[in-house]
Every structure is written in C-alpha cells, then in structure tokens.
Amino acid sequence: MKKLLPGILAVMMLMGSCQQEESSSVDQTRIYTHYELFYDKNENKTYAKAYFTFGNATGTSLELSAPSEVKFNGDLLLHNATTGVYEKIYTGLVPAGTFVYKNGDGTLYTNTTDTLEAVDFPATPSVIDISKSQDTRFPWVGTTVSAGETIYLGVAFNSYTETTPGEDSIKVQASSLQNTALGAYVGLMDRFTITTPVQKPDAGGVMTIKYRAVNKNFQVVN
C-alpha cells in the first residue's frame, strides 16, 4: 500500500514557524494538545515533544503562558521559539513515558504513552535492490504489525506504508518507480501509532509514538 505519512509533526513544524499567540488569551478548554515520543536510532536519541493549537489540530499556534507548563516523566519541556514546539531530548531509548500538561486554570491532563516497538532493516544485504520491472517485498526486523500501527518506508522520493495486522513485510510497487532514475538512494523506516489522549481539553488532542530505524542503502534497478 502506498500513501503519504500522516503529517502530524510536519503540521506542527509548519505552524510553529508562524506567529504564536499566548495561551492565556484563549479559552483554556479550546486548547488542542499534540504529544509525540520519537526515538531516532540513527542518533540514538529520544525526543519528547508537545505542541498546542487553538480550537483544533491546525488552529493558531499557542505559546504557554504561566502558570501553564508541560512535562514528560517529570522533566519540564522547553519552548523552541523557532518551531513553537516544547521539547526535551534524551540520550538513548526512552521506550515510554507520561506527559503532564497544566493549563492556565491549573487543570492537569496526564497521559501515558504506549511502549515503543522496535523496527529495523535487515542487516543483509548491505544494499537492498528495488525493481522498476516487478514489485519488491522485503521483511523488516521486528514484530508483525499490530492493530492501529503503521510501518512506513520512505525511499527514492516515494512513501509506502503497511497497516494490516499480522503483516511482517512491506511492498514497493514497481509502478511507483517508473519515473525514478536508476541508482543509489537512502531509505528510512518508521514504526508509529497515532492515538487520542485519554485526558484532553474539550478541543481534543493527538498522541504519536514513533520509532525510526537506522537508515538503509537502496538501489533502484531495472
């Protein structure tokens, strides 16, 4: 199956580059919460992120006004003025954790993530061939897909996903490569789930957990 990766973080970064409003200027029940726990094995770092918008997922970006704050596993997430994201970076894998957001009225919203599931490219071959003449299906290293989970592959300027529970491999359709030049590419693979937080303001929220494998070399062949 081929489709684009849901752009939760992309939306956050795009909107974070725009002017932010103070959270104290809006109805506290109308603040939409975004949380993300992201481990990148390429860097061996885990990112705990939070972002806030007014009204809905794509609403006006908000900067928290005191006494509002957001923490992950008890650590205060710091505001990045460029992206608008609240973030803390950890060395190594942090497989799960708890976000606690306090709004301007002092109301606490506590949400614990599911545990990150690993996914990796196979060690061999060192370069994976994908063909323009026939579909290529290759297995990943890790457990099969669970309900609500997505395995994502990005390679040769194309995106592919597998969401079927029980599947243990991902397919690259030859038809998607017809306009792709032969040669070397770098592929990335993510395993992620997107859920609704248990505790959230009336406006709602979203929680993403994502594990990124070490990138892999690919070769597009005829």
C-alpha positions as YAML, in Angstrom:
chain: A
units: angstrom
residues:
- id: 1
  name: MET
  ca: [0.00, 0.00, 0.00]
- id: 2
  name: LYS
  ca: [1.33, 3.43, -0.89]
- id: 3
  name: LYS
  ca: [0.27, 6.63, 0.80]
- id: 4
  name: LEU
  ca: [1.79, 9.63, 2.49]
- id: 5
  name: LEU
  ca: [2.91, 9.51, 6.08]
- id: 6
  name: PRO
  ca: [0.42, 11.39, 8.26]
- id: 7
  name: GLY
  ca: [1.93, 14.83, 8.70]
- id: 8
  name: ILE
  ca: [1.39, 15.42, 12.41]
- id: 9
  name: LEU
  ca: [4.91, 16.64, 13.04]
- id: 10
  name: ALA
  ca: [5.06, 18.37, 9.64]
- id: 11
  name: VAL
  ca: [1.96, 20.37, 10.55]
- id: 12
  name: MET
  ca: [3.48, 21.21, 13.92]
- id: 13
  name: MET
  ca: [6.70, 22.47, 12.39]
- id: 14
  name: LEU
  ca: [4.95, 24.44, 9.66]
- id: 15
  name: MET
  ca: [2.68, 26.18, 12.10]
- id: 16
  name: GLY
  ca: [5.44, 26.60, 14.63]
- id: 17
  name: SER
  ca: [7.24, 28.85, 12.18]
- id: 18
  name: CYS
  ca: [4.26, 31.26, 12.26]
- id: 19
  name: GLN
  ca: [3.43, 33.86, 14.89]
- id: 20
  name: GLN
  ca: [2.25, 32.33, 18.14]
- id: 21
  name: GLU
  ca: [-0.41, 33.64, 20.48]
- id: 22
  name: GLU
  ca: [-0.26, 33.45, 24.26]
- id: 23
  name: SER
  ca: [-2.34, 30.59, 25.66]
- id: 24
  name: SER
  ca: [-3.72, 32.92, 28.34]
- id: 25
  name: SER
  ca: [-5.58, 34.83, 25.60]
- id: 26
  name: VAL
  ca: [-7.89, 31.90, 24.74]
- id: 27
  name: ASP
  ca: [-10.48, 29.75, 26.45]
- id: 28
  name: GLN
  ca: [-8.43, 27.03, 28.16]
- id: 29
  name: THR
  ca: [-10.93, 24.33, 27.16]
- id: 30
  name: ARG
  ca: [-10.33, 25.21, 23.49]
- id: 31
  name: ILE
  ca: [-6.64, 24.31, 23.51]
- id: 32
  name: TYR
  ca: [-5.84, 21.30, 21.32]
- id: 33
  name: THR
  ca: [-2.91, 19.22, 22.58]
- id: 34
  name: HIS
  ca: [-0.28, 17.44, 20.47]
- id: 35
  name: TYR
  ca: [2.16, 14.99, 22.09]
- id: 36
  name: GLU
  ca: [4.93, 12.97, 20.47]
- id: 37
  name: LEU
  ca: [7.50, 10.47, 21.71]
- id: 38
  name: PHE
  ca: [10.05, 9.83, 18.94]
- id: 39
  name: TYR
  ca: [13.16, 7.63, 19.06]
- id: 40
  name: ASP
  ca: [15.68, 8.02, 16.22]
- id: 41
  name: LYS
  ca: [18.12, 5.11, 16.20]
- id: 42
  name: ASN
  ca: [20.36, 6.99, 13.75]
- id: 43
  name: GLU
  ca: [21.13, 9.44, 16.54]
- id: 44
  name: ASN
  ca: [20.34, 7.17, 19.50]
- id: 45
  name: LYS
  ca: [18.18, 9.96, 20.87]
- id: 46
  name: THR
  ca: [14.60, 10.15, 22.10]
- id: 47
  name: TYR
  ca: [12.55, 13.31, 21.60]
- id: 48
  name: ALA
  ca: [9.63, 14.13, 23.88]
- id: 49
  name: LYS
  ca: [7.57, 16.87, 22.23]
- id: 50
  name: ALA
  ca: [4.41, 18.81, 22.90]
- id: 51
  name: TYR
  ca: [2.63, 21.45, 20.87]
- id: 52
  name: PHE
  ca: [-0.54, 23.45, 21.41]
- id: 53
  name: THR
  ca: [-3.04, 24.99, 18.99]
- id: 54
  name: PHE
  ca: [-6.30, 26.84, 19.37]
- id: 55
  name: GLY
  ca: [-9.56, 25.08, 18.58]
- id: 56
  name: ASN
  ca: [-8.34, 22.12, 16.53]
- id: 57
  name: ALA
  ca: [-5.29, 20.31, 15.14]
- id: 58
  name: THR
  ca: [-4.48, 23.03, 12.61]
- id: 59
  name: GLY
  ca: [-5.52, 26.05, 14.64]
- id: 60
  name: THR
  ca: [-3.39, 29.01, 15.68]
- id: 61
  name: SER
  ca: [-0.15, 28.02, 17.38]
- id: 62
  name: LEU
  ca: [-0.06, 28.81, 21.10]
- id: 63
  name: GLU
  ca: [2.79, 29.61, 23.46]
- id: 64
  name: LEU
  ca: [2.07, 28.59, 27.03]
- id: 65
  name: SER
  ca: [1.59, 31.44, 29.49]
- id: 66
  name: ALA
  ca: [2.47, 30.99, 33.17]
- id: 67
  name: PRO
  ca: [1.34, 29.08, 35.14]
- id: 68
  name: SER
  ca: [0.80, 26.73, 32.18]
- id: 69
  name: GLU
  ca: [3.53, 24.15, 31.59]
- id: 70
  name: VAL
  ca: [4.11, 20.71, 30.12]
- id: 71
  name: LYS
  ca: [6.34, 17.93, 31.45]
- id: 72
  name: PHE
  ca: [7.45, 14.49, 30.33]
- id: 73
  name: ASN
  ca: [8.41, 11.96, 33.01]
- id: 74
  name: GLY
  ca: [8.66, 14.88, 35.40]
- id: 75
  name: ASP
  ca: [11.03, 16.88, 33.19]
- id: 76
  name: LEU
  ca: [9.92, 20.32, 32.05]
- id: 77
  name: LEU
  ca: [9.72, 20.59, 28.25]
- id: 78
  name: LEU
  ca: [11.35, 23.78, 27.00]
- id: 79
  name: HIS
  ca: [9.91, 26.02, 24.31]
- id: 80
  name: ASN
  ca: [11.64, 26.32, 20.95]
- id: 81
  name: ALA
  ca: [10.78, 29.79, 19.66]
- id: 82
  name: THR
  ca: [11.62, 28.82, 16.07]
- id: 83
  name: THR
  ca: [9.37, 25.76, 15.79]
- id: 84
  name: GLY
  ca: [6.87, 26.53, 18.56]
- id: 85
  name: VAL
  ca: [7.42, 23.02, 19.95]
- id: 86
  name: TYR
  ca: [8.03, 22.19, 23.62]
- id: 87
  name: GLU
  ca: [10.77, 19.58, 23.73]
- id: 88
  name: LYS
  ca: [13.30, 17.61, 25.72]
- id: 89
  name: ILE
  ca: [15.96, 15.40, 24.11]
- id: 90
  name: TYR
  ca: [17.22, 12.27, 25.86]
- id: 91
  name: THR
  ca: [20.28, 10.20, 25.01]
- id: 92
  name: GLY
  ca: [19.31, 6.60, 24.29]
- id: 93
  name: LEU
  ca: [15.93, 4.94, 24.02]
- id: 94
  name: VAL
  ca: [13.13, 6.09, 26.31]
- id: 95
  name: PRO
  ca: [10.51, 3.46, 25.43]
- id: 96
  name: ALA
  ca: [7.52, 5.08, 27.14]
- id: 97
  name: GLY
  ca: [6.57, 7.90, 29.44]
- id: 98
  name: THR
  ca: [3.97, 10.28, 30.78]
- id: 99
  name: PHE
  ca: [3.09, 13.76, 29.56]
- id: 100
  name: VAL
  ca: [1.52, 16.12, 32.10]
- id: 101
  name: TYR
  ca: [0.09, 19.38, 30.81]
- id: 102
  name: LYS
  ca: [-1.15, 22.08, 33.20]
- id: 103
  name: ASN
  ca: [-3.35, 24.74, 31.65]
- id: 104
  name: GLY
  ca: [-3.79, 28.32, 32.76]
- id: 105
  name: ASP
  ca: [-6.62, 27.37, 35.12]
- id: 106
  name: GLY
  ca: [-4.41, 24.84, 36.90]
- id: 107
  name: THR
  ca: [-6.19, 21.81, 35.40]
- id: 108
  name: LEU
  ca: [-3.86, 18.83, 34.86]
- id: 109
  name: TYR
  ca: [-4.05, 16.47, 31.89]
- id: 110
  name: THR
  ca: [-1.98, 13.31, 32.38]
- id: 111
  name: ASN
  ca: [-1.37, 10.89, 29.53]
- id: 112
  name: THR
  ca: [0.95, 7.89, 29.41]
- id: 113
  name: THR
  ca: [2.23, 6.66, 26.06]
- id: 114
  name: ASP
  ca: [2.18, 3.11, 24.83]
- id: 115
  name: THR
  ca: [5.58, 1.41, 24.65]
- id: 116
  name: LEU
  ca: [7.63, 1.98, 21.52]
- id: 117
  name: GLU
  ca: [8.06, -1.14, 19.38]
- id: 118
  name: ALA
  ca: [11.34, -1.50, 17.52]
- id: 119
  name: VAL
  ca: [11.67, -1.87, 13.77]
- id: 120
  name: ASP
  ca: [14.86, -2.28, 11.75]
- id: 121
  name: PHE
  ca: [16.04, -3.01, 8.25]
- id: 122
  name: PRO
  ca: [17.59, -6.44, 7.77]
- id: 123
  name: ALA
  ca: [21.37, -6.48, 8.19]
- id: 124
  name: THR
  ca: [21.82, -8.25, 4.87]
- id: 125
  name: PRO
  ca: [22.03, -7.47, 2.07]
- id: 126
  name: SER
  ca: [24.01, -4.30, 2.70]
- id: 127
  name: VAL
  ca: [22.17, -2.67, -0.21]
- id: 128
  name: ILE
  ca: [18.53, -3.52, -0.97]
- id: 129
  name: ASP
  ca: [17.56, -3.62, -4.65]
- id: 130
  name: ILE
  ca: [14.12, -2.39, -5.65]
- id: 131
  name: SER
  ca: [12.99, -3.05, -9.18]
- id: 132
  name: LYS
  ca: [11.25, -0.95, -11.82]
- id: 133
  name: SER
  ca: [10.02, -4.12, -13.54]
- id: 134
  name: GLN
  ca: [8.48, -6.08, -10.67]
- id: 135
  name: ASP
  ca: [7.12, -5.38, -7.20]
- id: 136
  name: THR
  ca: [9.61, -5.81, -4.35]
- id: 137
  name: ARG
  ca: [8.53, -7.06, -0.94]
- id: 138
  name: PHE
  ca: [11.04, -7.35, 1.88]
- id: 139
  name: PRO
  ca: [10.69, -8.15, 5.58]
- id: 140
  name: TRP
  ca: [11.66, -5.81, 8.40]
- id: 141
  name: VAL
  ca: [13.28, -6.90, 11.65]
- id: 142
  name: GLY
  ca: [10.72, -6.68, 14.44]
- id: 143
  name: THR
  ca: [7.28, -7.89, 15.37]
- id: 144
  name: THR
  ca: [4.38, -8.00, 12.95]
- id: 145
  name: VAL
  ca: [2.00, -5.08, 12.59]
- id: 146
  name: SER
  ca: [-0.45, -4.64, 15.46]
- id: 147
  name: ALA
  ca: [-3.91, -3.10, 15.17]
- id: 148
  name: GLY
  ca: [-3.64, 0.66, 14.81]
- id: 149
  name: GLU
  ca: [0.06, 0.54, 13.96]
- id: 150
  name: THR
  ca: [1.79, 1.68, 10.76]
- id: 151
  name: ILE
  ca: [5.12, 0.71, 9.23]
- id: 152
  name: TYR
  ca: [6.36, 3.48, 6.95]
- id: 153
  name: LEU
  ca: [9.09, 3.35, 4.31]
- id: 154
  name: GLY
  ca: [10.42, 6.40, 2.53]
- id: 155
  name: VAL
  ca: [12.79, 5.75, -0.37]
- id: 156
  name: ALA
  ca: [13.53, 7.14, -3.85]
- id: 157
  name: PHE
  ca: [11.14, 10.07, -3.26]
- id: 158
  name: ASN
  ca: [8.23, 7.69, -2.62]
- id: 159
  name: SER
  ca: [6.32, 6.73, 0.52]
- id: 160
  name: TYR
  ca: [4.95, 3.29, 1.36]
- id: 161
  name: THR
  ca: [3.00, 2.03, 4.36]
- id: 162
  name: GLU
  ca: [1.82, -1.26, 5.81]
- id: 163
  name: THR
  ca: [-1.08, -1.23, 8.28]
- id: 164
  name: THR
  ca: [-2.51, -4.73, 8.01]
- id: 165
  name: PRO
  ca: [-2.33, -6.55, 11.38]
- id: 166
  name: GLY
  ca: [-0.08, -9.60, 11.20]
- id: 167
  name: GLU
  ca: [1.97, -8.44, 8.21]
- id: 168
  name: ASP
  ca: [5.75, -8.76, 8.51]
- id: 169
  name: SER
  ca: [6.97, -7.16, 5.27]
- id: 170
  name: ILE
  ca: [6.44, -4.10, 3.14]
- id: 171
  name: LYS
  ca: [5.91, -3.83, -0.63]
- id: 172
  name: VAL
  ca: [7.45, -1.37, -3.06]
- id: 173
  name: GLN
  ca: [5.34, -1.27, -6.21]
- id: 174
  name: ALA
  ca: [7.26, -1.22, -9.48]
- id: 175
  name: SER
  ca: [4.65, 1.18, -10.87]
- id: 176
  name: SER
  ca: [5.69, 3.83, -8.33]
- id: 177
  name: LEU
  ca: [9.28, 3.84, -9.66]
- id: 178
  name: GLN
  ca: [8.65, 4.34, -13.38]
- id: 179
  name: ASN
  ca: [9.79, 7.98, -13.28]
- id: 180
  name: THR
  ca: [12.61, 7.32, -10.81]
- id: 181
  name: ALA
  ca: [16.22, 7.41, -12.01]
- id: 182
  name: LEU
  ca: [18.29, 4.26, -11.60]
- id: 183
  name: GLY
  ca: [20.90, 4.40, -8.88]
- id: 184
  name: ALA
  ca: [21.54, 4.71, -5.17]
- id: 185
  name: TYR
  ca: [19.11, 6.07, -2.58]
- id: 186
  name: VAL
  ca: [18.85, 6.14, 1.21]
- id: 187
  name: GLY
  ca: [15.72, 4.69, 2.78]
- id: 188
  name: LEU
  ca: [14.20, 5.45, 6.15]
- id: 189
  name: MET
  ca: [11.70, 3.35, 8.05]
- id: 190
  name: ASP
  ca: [9.39, 4.30, 10.92]
- id: 191
  name: ARG
  ca: [7.00, 2.39, 13.12]
- id: 192
  name: PHE
  ca: [4.31, 4.59, 14.62]
- id: 193
  name: THR
  ca: [0.89, 4.80, 16.17]
- id: 194
  name: ILE
  ca: [-1.39, 7.83, 16.43]
- id: 195
  name: THR
  ca: [-3.97, 7.81, 19.21]
- id: 196
  name: THR
  ca: [-6.25, 10.16, 21.10]
- id: 197
  name: PRO
  ca: [-5.07, 11.13, 24.60]
- id: 198
  name: VAL
  ca: [-7.23, 9.81, 27.43]
- id: 199
  name: GLN
  ca: [-7.16, 13.16, 29.23]
- id: 200
  name: LYS
  ca: [-7.59, 16.18, 26.98]
- id: 201
  name: PRO
  ca: [-9.31, 19.57, 26.85]
- id: 202
  name: ASP
  ca: [-12.68, 19.81, 25.13]
- id: 203
  name: ALA
  ca: [-10.92, 20.76, 21.89]
- id: 204
  name: GLY
  ca: [-9.25, 17.34, 21.79]
- id: 205
  name: GLY
  ca: [-5.74, 16.14, 21.13]
- id: 206
  name: VAL
  ca: [-3.45, 13.62, 19.49]
- id: 207
  name: MET
  ca: [-0.56, 11.45, 20.69]
- id: 208
  name: THR
  ca: [2.06, 9.95, 18.39]
- id: 209
  name: ILE
  ca: [4.74, 7.42, 19.29]
- id: 210
  name: LYS
  ca: [7.38, 6.68, 16.66]
- id: 211
  name: TYR
  ca: [10.49, 4.51, 16.37]
- id: 212
  name: ARG
  ca: [12.89, 5.19, 13.48]
- id: 213
  name: ALA
  ca: [15.28, 2.51, 12.24]
- id: 214
  name: VAL
  ca: [18.87, 3.15, 11.19]
- id: 215
  name: ASN
  ca: [18.73, 4.30, 7.57]
- id: 216
  name: LYS
  ca: [19.48, 1.76, 4.83]
- id: 217
  name: ASN
  ca: [21.09, 1.95, 1.40]
- id: 218
  name: PHE
  ca: [18.86, 1.11, -1.58]
- id: 219
  name: GLN
  ca: [19.47, 0.69, -5.28]
- id: 220
  name: VAL
  ca: [16.81, 1.23, -7.93]
- id: 221
  name: VAL
  ca: [17.36, -1.29, -10.74]
- id: 222
  name: ASN
  ca: [15.55, -2.22, -13.94]
...
